Each structure stands twice: as C-alpha cells, then as structure tokens.
Amino acid sequence: MTSGWHTRTYVGLALLGAVAGAMAGLLLAPAPGRETRRRLGQKLAEEKEALVRRGQLAMEGVTDALEEGRRMFDRAANG
C-alpha cells in the first residue's frame, strides 16, 4: 500500500514538474511564439510518453507484489 502511494506521489510530482517547465518555457523562451509552441508541444509529448511508461512500470511492480502476496498467503494457509 505504501509503495503505491509513493508511486502516485512521484507520478504527480513528475506531472507537476512537466507543467512548471512548460510554463517557464513559454515565459522565458527567446524564440517566436509559433516555434516555442511547437517545441513545447514536442517536449510535453515526450514527457507524457515517459510518464505513461513510468506508470506502466509502477503498475507492473504493484501486480508483481500482489502476486507475491497471494503466493505467500497460499503457502501460509496451506502449510
């Protein structure tokens, strides 16, 4: 349970960091607006892909932990 909570915290922080970076990029970028928006869109897409992958890895870890817990329970219950 604690591991899942930590994972959600890290995912939330990563998302918050991506949004903050995007806003800073818009405010501080020396490029023209159209180019800035294009680059920002690309960067956000990359960050989204990375975040989705981290979420998938976290879910795999949770699934593995649940399966291990079930095996341990079965061993304790059966012997």
N, CA and C atoms as a LAMMPS dump frame, in Angstrom:
ITEM: TIMESTEP
0
ITEM: NUMBER OF ATOMS
237
ITEM: BOX BOUNDS ff ff ff
-5.0000000000000000e+02 5.0000000000000000e+02
-5.0000000000000000e+02 5.0000000000000000e+02
-5.0000000000000000e+02 5.0000000000000000e+02
ITEM: ATOMS id mol type element x y z
1 1 1 N 0.831 -1.19 0
2 1 2 C 0 0 0
3 1 3 C 0.87 1.246 0
4 2 1 N 1.878 1.254 0.834
5 2 2 C 2.761 2.412 0.915
6 2 3 C 3.482 2.633 -0.395
7 3 1 N 3.921 1.561 -1.041
8 3 2 C 4.634 1.666 -2.304
9 3 3 C 3.759 2.332 -3.361
10 4 1 N 2.487 1.965 -3.436
11 4 2 C 1.562 2.571 -4.398
12 4 3 C 1.377 4.05 -4.138
13 5 1 N 1.297 4.412 -2.871
14 5 2 C 1.139 5.82 -2.52
15 5 3 C 2.368 6.605 -2.964
16 6 1 N 3.55 6.043 -2.725
17 6 2 C 4.783 6.705 -3.139
18 6 3 C 4.841 6.834 -4.656
19 7 1 N 4.405 5.817 -5.357
20 7 2 C 4.41 5.851 -6.815
21 7 3 C 3.505 6.967 -7.311
22 8 1 N 2.311 7.069 -6.752
23 8 2 C 1.396 8.151 -7.158
24 8 3 C 2.004 9.509 -6.848
25 9 1 N 2.701 9.612 -5.736
26 9 2 C 3.349 10.875 -5.378
27 9 3 C 4.404 11.241 -6.415
28 10 1 N 5.237 10.262 -6.789
29 10 2 C 6.281 10.53 -7.772
30 10 3 C 5.691 10.887 -9.132
31 11 1 N 4.647 10.192 -9.525
32 11 2 C 3.995 10.482 -10.807
33 11 3 C 3.399 11.884 -10.769
34 12 1 N 2.768 12.223 -9.662
35 12 2 C 2.195 13.561 -9.527
36 12 3 C 3.26 14.647 -9.567
37 13 1 N 4.37 14.397 -8.906
38 13 2 C 5.459 15.369 -8.931
39 13 3 C 6.057 15.504 -10.328
40 14 1 N 6.165 14.398 -11.038
41 14 2 C 6.692 14.449 -12.408
42 14 3 C 5.765 15.267 -13.296
43 15 1 N 4.467 15.062 -13.156
44 15 2 C 3.496 15.825 -13.928
45 15 3 C 3.564 17.302 -13.571
46 16 1 N 3.649 17.609 -12.3
47 16 2 C 3.766 18.995 -11.859
48 16 3 C 5.03 19.636 -12.421
49 17 1 N 6.134 18.905 -12.408
50 17 2 C 7.387 19.413 -12.967
51 17 3 C 7.279 19.681 -14.453
52 18 1 N 6.595 18.799 -15.171
53 18 2 C 6.421 18.991 -16.614
54 18 3 C 5.604 20.246 -16.892
55 19 1 N 4.55 20.455 -16.134
56 19 2 C 3.714 21.645 -16.326
57 19 3 C 4.496 22.91 -15.971
58 20 1 N 5.227 22.884 -14.873
59 20 2 C 6.025 24.05 -14.479
60 20 3 C 7.09 24.356 -15.531
61 21 1 N 7.729 23.319 -16.061
62 21 2 C 8.727 23.515 -17.105
63 21 3 C 8.115 24.097 -18.363
64 22 1 N 6.941 23.636 -18.703
65 22 2 C 6.256 24.154 -19.887
66 22 3 C 5.932 25.64 -19.718
67 23 1 N 5.444 25.991 -18.551
68 23 2 C 5.116 27.398 -18.301
69 23 3 C 6.376 28.262 -18.331
70 24 1 N 7.436 27.79 -17.722
71 24 2 C 8.689 28.54 -17.732
72 24 3 C 9.202 28.688 -19.152
73 25 1 N 9.07 27.633 -19.944
74 25 2 C 9.496 27.702 -21.341
75 25 3 C 8.722 28.752 -22.115
76 26 1 N 7.432 28.837 -21.876
77 26 2 C 6.63 29.85 -22.567
78 26 3 C 7.032 31.26 -22.16
79 27 1 N 7.298 31.435 -20.893
80 27 2 C 7.613 32.773 -20.39
81 27 3 C 9.031 33.229 -20.728
82 28 1 N 9.962 32.309 -20.803
83 28 2 C 11.363 32.678 -20.933
84 28 3 C 11.975 32.411 -22.31
85 29 1 N 11.238 31.807 -23.195
86 29 2 C 11.798 31.398 -24.481
87 29 3 C 12.069 32.607 -25.384
88 30 1 N 13.256 32.659 -26.009
89 30 2 C 13.571 33.758 -26.91
90 30 3 C 13.052 33.528 -28.332
91 31 1 N 12.579 32.325 -28.647
92 31 2 C 12.104 32.014 -29.991
93 31 3 C 10.726 32.633 -30.217
94 32 1 N 10.34 32.762 -31.491
95 32 2 C 8.99 33.267 -31.8
96 32 3 C 7.921 32.348 -31.206
97 33 1 N 6.747 32.879 -30.99
98 33 2 C 5.659 32.144 -30.346
99 33 3 C 5.319 30.837 -31.018
100 34 1 N 5.222 30.825 -32.342
101 34 2 C 4.856 29.602 -33.055
102 34 3 C 5.911 28.511 -32.837
103 35 1 N 7.176 28.874 -32.958
104 35 2 C 8.263 27.919 -32.754
105 35 3 C 8.292 27.438 -31.305
106 36 1 N 8.082 28.343 -30.383
107 36 2 C 8.057 27.979 -28.965
108 36 3 C 6.941 26.99 -28.689
109 37 1 N 5.759 27.248 -29.226
110 37 2 C 4.63 26.341 -29.012
111 37 3 C 4.902 24.973 -29.627
112 38 1 N 5.539 24.946 -30.791
113 38 2 C 5.869 23.678 -31.434
114 38 3 C 6.842 22.879 -30.57
115 39 1 N 7.913 23.55 -30.135
116 39 2 C 8.902 22.875 -29.295
117 39 3 C 8.293 22.428 -27.975
118 40 1 N 7.468 23.283 -27.412
119 40 2 C 6.81 22.957 -26.156
120 40 3 C 5.891 21.754 -26.33
121 41 1 N 5.146 21.731 -27.418
122 41 2 C 4.272 20.591 -27.695
123 41 3 C 5.058 19.298 -27.826
124 42 1 N 6.205 19.36 -28.5
125 42 2 C 7.048 18.175 -28.637
126 42 3 C 7.553 17.712 -27.276
127 43 1 N 8.015 18.662 -26.484
128 43 2 C 8.557 18.321 -25.171
129 43 3 C 7.472 17.73 -24.272
130 44 1 N 6.288 18.311 -24.306
131 44 2 C 5.191 17.779 -23.495
132 44 3 C 4.809 16.375 -23.947
133 45 1 N 4.824 16.13 -25.247
134 45 2 C 4.521 14.79 -25.752
135 45 3 C 5.569 13.792 -25.263
136 46 1 N 6.837 14.191 -25.287
137 46 2 C 7.905 13.316 -24.794
138 46 3 C 7.718 13.027 -23.299
139 47 1 N 7.414 14.06 -22.541
140 47 2 C 7.222 13.889 -21.099
141 47 3 C 6.009 13.014 -20.81
142 48 1 N 4.96 13.188 -21.602
143 48 2 C 3.765 12.363 -21.424
144 48 3 C 4.11 10.894 -21.657
145 49 1 N 4.849 10.599 -22.729
146 49 2 C 5.247 9.225 -23.012
147 49 3 C 6.074 8.646 -21.865
148 50 1 N 7.01 9.443 -21.357
149 50 2 C 7.85 8.977 -20.249
150 50 3 C 7.007 8.734 -19.004
151 51 1 N 6.069 9.613 -18.746
152 51 2 C 5.206 9.472 -17.574
153 51 3 C 4.311 8.241 -17.692
154 52 1 N 3.775 8.004 -18.884
155 52 2 C 2.945 6.816 -19.102
156 52 3 C 3.777 5.561 -18.883
157 53 1 N 4.998 5.558 -19.386
158 53 2 C 5.87 4.386 -19.215
159 53 3 C 6.182 4.156 -17.741
160 54 1 N 6.458 5.239 -17.004
161 54 2 C 6.71 5.082 -15.571
162 54 3 C 5.484 4.519 -14.861
163 55 1 N 4.316 4.979 -15.275
164 55 2 C 3.078 4.459 -14.691
165 55 3 C 2.885 2.988 -14.985
166 56 1 N 3.222 2.589 -16.217
167 56 2 C 3.118 1.176 -16.577
168 56 3 C 4.08 0.331 -15.735
169 57 1 N 5.294 0.826 -15.582
170 57 2 C 6.275 0.098 -14.761
171 57 3 C 5.805 0 -13.314
172 58 1 N 5.222 1.072 -12.807
173 58 2 C 4.709 1.058 -11.434
174 58 3 C 3.589 0.036 -11.294
175 59 1 N 2.694 -0.008 -12.281
176 59 2 C 1.597 -0.976 -12.235
177 59 3 C 2.129 -2.405 -12.302
178 60 1 N 3.162 -2.631 -13.1
179 60 2 C 3.769 -3.959 -13.157
180 60 3 C 4.339 -4.337 -11.792
181 61 1 N 4.964 -3.371 -11.137
182 61 2 C 5.511 -3.629 -9.804
183 61 3 C 4.425 -3.949 -8.797
184 62 1 N 3.326 -3.228 -8.865
185 62 2 C 2.205 -3.481 -7.958
186 62 3 C 1.623 -4.865 -8.225
187 63 1 N 1.466 -5.198 -9.503
188 63 2 C 0.935 -6.511 -9.858
189 63 3 C 1.85 -7.623 -9.351
190 64 1 N 3.146 -7.453 -9.539
191 64 2 C 4.105 -8.447 -9.045
192 64 3 C 4.015 -8.588 -7.527
193 65 1 N 3.9 -7.473 -6.841
194 65 2 C 3.81 -7.515 -5.383
195 65 3 C 2.531 -8.212 -4.931
196 66 1 N 1.425 -7.954 -5.615
197 66 2 C 0.172 -8.627 -5.273
198 66 3 C 0.267 -10.135 -5.494
199 67 1 N 0.869 -10.513 -6.614
200 67 2 C 1.026 -11.94 -6.884
201 67 3 C 1.904 -12.605 -5.825
202 68 1 N 2.971 -11.948 -5.446
203 68 2 C 3.845 -12.489 -4.409
204 68 3 C 3.098 -12.597 -3.079
205 69 1 N 2.29 -11.601 -2.762
206 69 2 C 1.484 -11.64 -1.545
207 69 3 C 0.503 -12.795 -1.554
208 70 1 N -0.117 -13.031 -2.695
209 70 2 C -1.042 -14.167 -2.814
210 70 3 C -0.31 -15.49 -2.618
211 71 1 N 0.865 -15.62 -3.223
212 71 2 C 1.645 -16.855 -3.067
213 71 3 C 2.012 -17.074 -1.601
214 72 1 N 2.425 -16.004 -0.933
215 72 2 C 2.798 -16.117 0.477
216 72 3 C 1.588 -16.514 1.312
217 73 1 N 0.442 -15.913 1.013
218 73 2 C -0.781 -16.245 1.741
219 73 3 C -1.15 -17.705 1.527
220 74 1 N -1.081 -18.138 0.263
221 74 2 C -1.41 -19.535 -0.029
222 74 3 C -0.478 -20.494 0.693
223 75 1 N 0.805 -20.175 0.715
224 75 2 C 1.764 -21.042 1.428
225 75 3 C 1.464 -21.074 2.919
226 76 1 N 1.135 -19.93 3.491
227 76 2 C 0.835 -19.879 4.927
228 76 3 C -0.477 -20.615 5.23
229 77 1 N -1.453 -20.471 4.35
230 77 2 C -2.751 -21.098 4.587
231 77 3 C -2.706 -22.612 4.382
232 78 1 N -1.831 -23.046 3.511
233 78 2 C -1.789 -24.481 3.172
234 78 3 C -0.69 -25.248 3.895
235 79 1 N 0.101 -24.565 4.621
236 79 2 C 1.12 -25.402 5.235
237 79 3 C 1.961 -24.744 6.209
